[in-house]
Amino acid sequence: MAGRERKPSFWDVRLGEIASPNEKDMETPKPTLSDTEIAERIRQGSVPQIQGEAEALAIAKKGGWEIEALISQMEMQRVEQNTKPGIFDLNFKNPKYFTWLLVGFASMGGLLSGLDQSLISGANLYMPVDLGLNVRQNSLVNSGMPLGAVGGALLLSPINETLGRRRAIIISIILYTIGAAIEAGSQNFGMIVGGRVILGLGVGLEGGTVPVYVAETVERRLRGNLVSLYQFNIALGEVFGYVVAAIFLNVKGNWRYILGSSLVFSTIMFFGLVSYELYRCFVLTVLLP
């Protein structure tokens, strides 16, 4: 009938939501202040006091002059205290360089992944004889890392959601280190399989975390290049694995050195990421309160 009111369809409702965004989406951005105005606010004592990490993150998400004022205030306090930088302190004029450094350390996970995939090839020349492994046992040793990677992939989501990307990468490095140490010191079939599985847990966890961490950290213009750095490091690590195997081939106990060589790279990567985490905790617990 002509006078009958038509009920809105599903698409009418959806189009109405798109055409008429709610008031929250229409909020105007906070005005930014000049360096002079920020310095004046700091002098007047109108900078908000931060009581913890959650409050600092909330202010950072809102943007505006408050976060800039907080950073400027901490820099002024450091100058007034006249503290000497430590041997591990790094000062960058442009913060993006520090971001690139973090991305470089994170991408070393690809180097570890590729390295551990190829090291076993060199170790297989002597390891089965030293440990008395038969063909079936040696096959299980070789497949231990991919098997562990399945478990690492299952842990990927809960660890990332609970602890965050960077801490998930740190956990994967710890798994790498423990697995490589057990491999190098293996005395029987059970130890070498256990080491390979633990190593695989690190591979699975790190493989799904590092690319996402890099993509979320860097600016859009460089995102594709720096994400591909992880893939490049995987291929580079595979090459390094064969080089390391060739270096230790004629050394007594060669396969132990070959499998344990990844400890060097995991240690460098661990300290590179943990040093930032310690500095971050120092800022949030000592400087901000």
C-alpha positions in Angstrom: 0.0 0.0 0.0 1.1 3.5 -0.8 0.7 4.9 2.8 2.4 2.0 4.5 5.8 2.8 6.1 8.6 0.6 4.8 10.8 -1.0 7.4 14.5 -0.2 7.0 16.5 -3.0 5.6 19.9 -4.3 6.8 21.7 -2.3 4.2 19.8 0.9 5.1 21.0 0.5 8.7 24.6 -0.2 7.7 24.7 2.7 5.2 23.2 5.0 7.8 25.9 4.0 10.3 28.6 4.8 7.7 27.0 8.1 6.6 26.3 9.2 10.1 29.3 8.3 12.4 28.7 8.6 16.1 29.9 11.5 18.1 32.9 9.7 19.4 34.3 9.4 15.9 33.7 13.1 15.3 35.9 14.2 18.1 38.2 17.0 17.1 41.9 16.2 17.7 43.6 17.9 20.5 45.5 21.1 19.6 49.3 20.8 19.5 51.5 23.4 21.2 54.8 24.9 20.2 58.0 24.1 22.1 57.8 27.5 23.8 54.3 26.9 24.9 55.2 23.4 26.2 58.1 24.8 28.2 55.8 27.4 29.7 53.3 24.7 30.8 56.2 22.8 32.4 57.3 26.0 34.2 53.8 26.5 35.4 53.5 23.0 36.7 50.5 22.1 34.6 51.9 18.9 33.2 49.8 15.9 34.3 51.4 13.5 36.9 51.8 9.9 35.7 51.1 7.2 38.3 51.9 4.1 36.3 52.4 2.5 32.9 48.6 2.2 32.1 48.1 5.9 32.6 51.1 6.8 30.5 49.9 4.6 27.6 46.4 6.2 27.9 47.9 9.7 27.5 50.1 8.6 24.6 47.1 7.2 22.7 45.1 10.4 23.1 48.0 12.4 21.8 48.1 16.2 22.2 50.6 18.3 24.0 50.7 16.3 27.3 52.9 13.5 26.0 55.4 16.0 24.5 55.5 17.9 27.7 56.1 14.7 29.7 59.1 13.8 27.5 60.5 17.3 27.7 60.1 17.3 31.5 62.0 14.0 31.9 64.8 15.4 29.6 65.0 18.6 31.7 65.1 16.5 34.9 68.0 14.4 33.5 69.9 17.5 32.6 69.4 19.0 36.1 70.5 15.8 37.8 73.7 15.9 35.6 73.8 12.1 35.4 76.6 10.6 33.3 75.4 8.2 30.6 76.3 4.5 31.2 78.4 2.4 28.8 75.2 0.8 27.5 73.3 4.1 27.0 72.5 5.0 23.4 71.4 8.5 22.5 69.8 9.2 19.1 68.9 12.6 17.8 66.1 11.0 15.8 64.0 8.4 17.6 63.4 6.4 14.4 67.0 5.3 14.4 66.4 3.7 17.8 63.4 2.0 16.3 65.5 0.7 13.4 68.0 -0.7 15.9 65.2 -2.6 17.7 63.9 -3.9 14.4 67.5 -5.1 13.5 67.8 -7.1 16.7 64.3 -8.5 16.3 65.0 -9.6 12.7 68.0 -11.6 14.0 65.3 -14.1 14.9 65.3 -15.0 11.2 69.0 -15.5 11.4 68.6 -18.0 14.3 65.8 -19.8 12.5 67.8 -20.3 9.3 71.0 -21.1 11.2 69.3 -23.9 13.2 67.7 -25.4 10.1 71.0 -25.9 8.4 73.3 -26.7 11.3 71.8 -30.1 11.7 73.0 -31.1 8.3 76.7 -30.7 9.3 76.1 -32.3 12.7 74.6 -35.4 11.1 78.0 -36.4 9.7 79.3 -37.4 13.2 76.4 -37.1 15.7 74.7 -40.4 15.0 77.9 -42.3 15.5 78.9 -40.6 18.7 75.4 -41.0 20.3 74.8 -44.5 18.8 71.7 -43.5 17.0 70.0 -45.8 14.4 68.3 -44.6 11.3 64.9 -44.2 12.9 66.2 -42.3 15.9 68.3 -40.0 13.7 65.2 -39.3 11.6 63.3 -38.3 14.8 66.2 -36.0 15.8 66.0 -34.2 12.5 62.2 -33.9 12.7 62.3 -32.7 16.3 62.6 -29.0 15.5 59.6 -28.9 13.0 57.6 -30.9 15.6 58.4 -28.3 18.3 57.6 -25.5 15.9 54.0 -26.8 15.8 53.8 -26.4 19.5 55.4 -22.9 19.3 52.7 -21.9 16.7 50.0 -23.0 19.1 51.5 -20.9 21.9 51.8 -17.9 19.5 48.5 -16.3 20.1 48.1 -16.6 23.9 51.7 -15.5 24.6 51.4 -12.5 22.3 48.1 -11.4 23.7 49.2 -11.8 27.3 52.8 -10.5 27.3 53.1 -8.5 24.0 55.3 -8.9 21.0 58.7 -8.0 22.4 58.4 -10.2 25.4 57.2 -13.1 23.2 60.3 -12.6 21.2 62.4 -12.7 24.4 60.8 -15.9 25.4 61.5 -17.4 22.0 65.2 -16.4 22.4 65.3 -18.1 25.8 63.9 -21.3 24.2 66.5 -21.0 21.5 69.3 -20.8 24.1 68.1 -23.6 26.2 67.5 -25.9 23.2 70.9 -25.2 21.7 72.6 -25.8 25.1 70.9 -29.1 25.5 71.8 -30.1 22.0 75.5 -29.2 22.5 75.7 -31.2 25.7 73.6 -34.2 24.7 74.7 -37.6 26.0 71.9 -39.8 24.6 69.0 -39.9 22.2 66.5 -38.4 24.7 68.5 -35.3 25.4 69.1 -34.5 21.7 65.4 -34.9 20.8 64.4 -32.8 23.8 66.8 -30.1 22.8 65.5 -30.1 19.2 61.9 -29.9 20.3 62.6 -27.0 22.7 64.5 -25.3 19.9 61.5 -25.8 17.6 59.2 -24.1 20.2 61.4 -21.0 19.9 61.2 -21.2 16.1 57.4 -21.5 16.0 56.9 -18.7 18.5 59.5 -16.3 16.9 58.4 -17.0 13.3 54.9 -15.6 13.9 55.9 -12.8 16.2 58.9 -11.0 14.6 57.1 -10.0 11.3 54.1 -8.6 13.2 56.4 -6.8 15.7 58.3 -5.1 12.9 55.2 -4.2 10.9 53.7 -2.6 14.0 56.9 -0.7 15.0 58.2 1.0 11.8 56.6 3.7 9.8 54.4 2.8 6.8 56.9 4.0 4.2 59.6 1.5 5.3 57.4 -1.3 6.5 57.7 -3.6 3.5 61.5 -3.3 3.3 62.0 -4.0 7.0 59.6 -6.8 7.2 61.4 -8.5 4.3 64.6 -8.1 6.3 63.4 -11.0 8.5 63.0 -13.2 5.4 66.5 -12.2 4.2 68.0 -13.1 7.6 66.4 -16.6 7.3 68.3 -17.2 4.0 71.4 -15.6 5.4 71.2 -17.9 8.5 71.0 -21.0 6.4 74.2 -19.9 4.6 75.9 -19.2 7.9 74.9 -22.7 9.1 76.9 -24.4 6.4 79.8 -22.0 6.9 79.9 -22.8 10.7 79.7 -26.6 9.9 82.7 -26.2 7.6 84.7 -24.3 10.2 84.3 -27.0 12.9 84.3 -30.0 10.7 87.9 -31.1 11.6 87.6 -30.2 15.3 87.3 -32.9 18.0 83.7 -32.9 19.2 82.7 -31.0 16.0 79.0 -31.6 16.0 78.7 -30.2 19.5 80.3 -27.0 18.5 78.2 -26.8 15.4 74.9 -27.2 17.2 76.0 -24.9 20.1 77.2 -22.1 17.8 73.6 -20.6 17.7 74.2 -19.7 21.3 76.3 -16.8 20.2 73.6 -15.2 18.0 70.8 -15.9 20.5 72.9 -14.2 23.3 73.4 -11.1 21.2 69.8 -10.9 20.3 68.7 -11.5 23.9 70.8 -8.6 25.3 69.8 -6.3 22.5 66.1 -6.7 23.3 66.3 -7.1 27.1 68.4 -4.0 27.5 65.6 -1.9 26.0 63.0 -3.7 28.3 65.2 -2.9 31.3 65.5 0.7 30.3 61.7 0.9 29.7 61.0 -0.5 33.2 63.5 2.0 34.7 61.7 4.9 33.1 58.3 3.8 34.2 59.2 2.9 37.8 61.9 5.5 38.6 61.6 8.5 36.3 57.9 8.8 35.8 56.7 8.6 39.5 
